[in-house]
Amino acid sequence: MLHLPTETRGRLALYKLIDETPEGWSITALGREALKIEPQPAGRKENPEKPSERSPQGKRRYGKKPRNTSWIG
C-alpha cells in the first residue's frame, strides 16, 4: 500500500503507474518497469558560450528592426 500526497497519486494514476484497489493504492506492472529504468544524466553542453543562431554574427542587435516598406505609396 502506498502513502502518497493526493497530487502525486493523481499524477501516477494518470500515467497508469499506480492503481486504486479495495485495499488501497498499489503499483502496477508499468510502474514496476518505470522503477527499473535508470535515469540518464543530462547531456553536457560542450560550449556554454555558444553564439545565438538567430543572427549570423552571434551578437544581439538592439534597436529598431529593418522593415520592408516598399509597398507604401
N, C-alpha and C positions, 0 to 999 in steps of 0.2 A: 504494500500500500504506500502511496506517495503522499507526502505532506508538502504541498507547494502553494504559493500565493495564487489567488484566483486568476490574475493576469497571465501568469506563467502557465497555469493549467490550460487556459483558453488557447494560448499560442501553440502549445504542444499538441493539444487535441485537434486544432485546425490542420496541422501538418501530419496528423494521424500517428504521432509518436507515443501518445498515451491514449487510454480508453477508459471510460467510466463503466464499472461493473457494479453489481449489487453490493459487493464487499468494499468498494472504493475504487480509486484510480489505480490502474496498473499499466505498465509499459508494454507496448505492442512489439511484434516481431520487427517492424520497421524501425521502431525506437531502439531496439537492441542493436540493429545493424548500424544505426547512426552513432551509437556509443562506441562501436568498434573502430570506426573510421578515425584515424589520427589527423588532427588539424594540420594543414600545411603552413609553414611560416610565410609571411607576406614577402613577395618578391622585393629585393633590394634594388633601388634605382642606382644606376651606375654614375650618373651625373645629375645631382640635385639642382645644379645651376643651369639646367638646360634652357636655352633661349625659347621664347614663345614662338609657336608655329604660325601665329596669325600674321605677323609682319616679317618680311624677308630678312631684315637686319637683326631681328630678335630683340629690338628695343621698343618700348612703348612710345606711341605718338600721342601727345597731348594737344588739345586744341580742336578746331573745327575739322570735320571730315570733308574732303572734297566731294562736291555734289555735281551731278550731270544736269546742268540747267539749259542745255542746248535746245530743249523743246519749248522753252519760254520765248514768245514772240520775237 
